[in-house]
Amino acid sequence: MTSPYGSPTNESPARPFLKQWTQAALGSISCRVTYSHEINGATHLAEGVTRDFSPTECTLRGSVVPPVGSKTTLTLSLRDQYRPLSLDGTITWTAGEYFGVGLAELDDHDYKRILQWLWDVGYVDMMVW
């Protein structure tokens, strides 16, 4: 592909479509999350939404961004009509209103439930679990 000035570019003609599709897909995997973290011995609760998921980490967009290294408990309200999931983790990075949570090892039941939820929203096709 060439730029409007005739010089070659590395951008594929399909890239704008793929970017929009990826953003839409990521939006479709969001679910409500309540999370806690401690600062100076006080426990704080906040709300957010998931941005992406893997077996070892997830990205959240939250109303309050906990400090890196703080322990957290996530309560995920999956749209699967079952009780919310509670997961322990540690804040691994922050960027604006987004942050990463390194997840403690999931038990088999919770892992399968998250995997089923990701399958139901069509996200599992885009990633390797």
Residue pairs with C-beta under 8 A, 6 or more apart in sequence:
1 8
1 9
1 11
1 12
1 13
2 8
2 9
3 9
12 18
22 126
25 122
25 123
25 126
26 51
26 52
28 121
28 122
28 123
29 50
29 52
29 53
29 118
29 121
29 123
30 49
30 50
30 51
31 49
31 50
31 76
31 77
31 78
31 79
31 117
32 47
32 48
32 49
32 76
32 77
33 47
33 48
33 49
33 50
33 60
33 62
33 74
33 75
33 76
33 77
34 45
34 46
34 47
34 74
34 75
34 77
35 45
35 46
35 47
35 48
35 60
35 62
35 66
35 72
35 73
35 74
35 75
35 101
36 43
36 44
36 45
36 46
36 72
36 73
37 43
37 44
37 46
37 66
37 67
37 70
37 71
37 72
37 91
38 44
38 70
38 71
39 66
39 67
39 70
44 64
44 66
46 62
46 63
46 64
46 66
47 62
47 63
48 60
48 61
48 62
48 63
49 60
49 61
50 58
50 59
50 60
50 76
51 58
51 59
51 60
51 61
51 98
52 58
52 59
53 59
53 114
53 118
53 123
54 127
54 129
55 103
55 106
55 111
55 129
56 102
56 103
57 92
57 100
57 101
57 102
57 103
58 74
58 89
58 100
58 101
58 103
59 98
59 99
59 100
59 101
60 74
60 98
60 99
60 100
60 101
61 97
61 98
62 97
62 98
62 99
65 94
65 96
65 97
65 98
65 99
66 72
66 91
66 94
66 99
67 91
67 94
68 91
68 92
68 93
68 94
69 90
69 91
70 90
70 91
71 88
71 89
71 90
72 88
72 89
72 90
72 91
72 101
73 86
73 87
73 88
73 89
74 85
74 86
74 87
74 88
74 89
74 101
75 84
75 85
75 86
76 84
76 85
76 86
76 87
76 114
77 84
78 84
78 85
78 113
78 114
78 117
79 117
79 121
80 113
80 116
80 117
80 120
82 113
85 110
85 113
85 114
87 103
87 104
87 106
87 110
88 103
88 104
89 101
89 102
89 103
89 104
90 101
90 102
91 99
91 100
91 101
91 102
92 99
92 100
92 101
92 102
93 99
93 100
94 100
106 114
115 124
115 129
118 124
118 127
118 129
